[in-house]
């Protein structure tokens, strides 16, 4: 699912970067993000329960996306009619 969302963001909508966070003890989520090519991008401190805890930040750039996921095989269809909802005025393919 994350691969599909990233394909939409980078390939169809022209995103330059994707950022995410997960609690430091959520190894599964952090592992999926790192497997997709996200790299460490700092740590945030957020409310958690009755206190506060660390949440690692991760970042995936268009350059890493293109290098690691060219030919991913995900087809994005029907984006033209809803591109304006994402603040993208024109087709990424058309320029």
C-alpha positions as CSV (number, residue, x, y, z in Angstrom):
1,X,0.0,0.0,0.0
2,X,2.8,2.5,0.8
3,X,4.4,1.7,-2.5
4,X,1.1,2.6,-4.3
5,X,0.7,5.9,-2.4
6,X,4.3,6.8,-3.1
7,X,3.8,6.0,-6.8
8,X,0.8,8.3,-6.8
9,X,2.8,11.1,-5.1
10,X,6.0,10.9,-7.1
11,X,4.9,9.6,-10.5
12,X,1.4,11.1,-10.9
13,X,1.6,14.2,-8.8
14,X,5.2,15.2,-9.1
15,X,6.2,15.1,-5.4
16,X,9.8,16.1,-4.6
17,X,9.9,14.5,-1.2
18,X,7.8,12.3,1.1
19,X,8.1,12.5,4.9
20,X,6.9,10.2,7.6
21,X,7.2,9.5,11.3
22,X,6.7,6.5,13.6
23,X,7.2,5.9,17.3
24,X,10.7,4.7,18.1
25,X,9.3,1.3,19.3
26,X,7.3,0.7,16.1
27,X,10.0,-1.5,14.4
28,X,7.6,-2.8,11.8
29,X,6.6,0.6,10.5
30,X,10.1,2.0,10.6
31,X,11.3,-1.1,8.8
32,X,8.8,-0.8,6.0
33,X,9.7,2.9,5.5
34,X,13.5,2.1,5.4
35,X,12.9,-0.8,3.0
36,X,11.2,1.7,0.7
37,X,14.2,4.0,0.8
38,X,13.4,6.5,3.5
39,X,16.4,7.8,5.4
40,X,16.6,9.2,8.9
41,X,15.6,12.9,9.2
42,X,15.7,13.8,12.9
43,X,13.6,13.0,15.8
44,X,10.4,14.7,17.1
45,X,9.1,14.8,20.6
46,X,5.3,14.2,20.9
47,X,2.7,13.7,23.6
48,X,2.2,10.0,24.2
49,X,0.0,8.7,27.0
50,X,0.6,10.8,30.1
51,X,4.1,11.9,29.0
52,X,6.1,12.5,25.9
53,X,8.2,10.2,23.7
54,X,10.5,10.3,20.7
55,X,9.2,9.8,17.2
56,X,11.9,9.3,14.5
57,X,11.3,11.3,11.3
58,X,12.2,9.8,7.9
59,X,12.4,11.3,4.4
60,X,12.3,9.9,0.9
61,X,13.4,12.1,-2.0
62,X,12.4,11.9,-5.6
63,X,16.1,11.0,-6.5
64,X,16.0,7.9,-4.1
65,X,12.5,7.0,-5.3
66,X,13.6,7.0,-8.9
67,X,16.8,5.1,-8.3
68,X,15.1,2.4,-6.2
69,X,11.6,2.0,-7.7
70,X,11.8,2.6,-11.4
71,X,9.7,0.0,-13.1
72,X,7.6,-0.7,-10.0
73,X,4.7,-1.8,-12.1
74,X,2.0,0.3,-10.5
75,X,-0.4,1.9,-12.9
76,X,-2.0,5.2,-11.9
77,X,-5.2,6.0,-13.8
78,X,-7.8,8.8,-13.6
79,X,-5.6,11.4,-11.9
80,X,-6.3,14.2,-14.3
81,X,-9.8,14.8,-13.1
82,X,-8.8,15.1,-9.5
83,X,-5.3,16.7,-9.8
84,X,-6.7,20.0,-8.6
85,X,-7.6,18.5,-5.2
86,X,-3.9,17.9,-4.7
87,X,-2.9,21.5,-5.8
88,X,-1.3,20.2,-9.0
89,X,-2.4,22.3,-12.0
90,X,-1.0,20.1,-14.8
91,X,0.1,16.6,-15.7
92,X,3.5,15.7,-14.5
93,X,4.1,13.8,-17.8
94,X,3.0,16.9,-19.8
95,X,5.1,19.3,-17.8
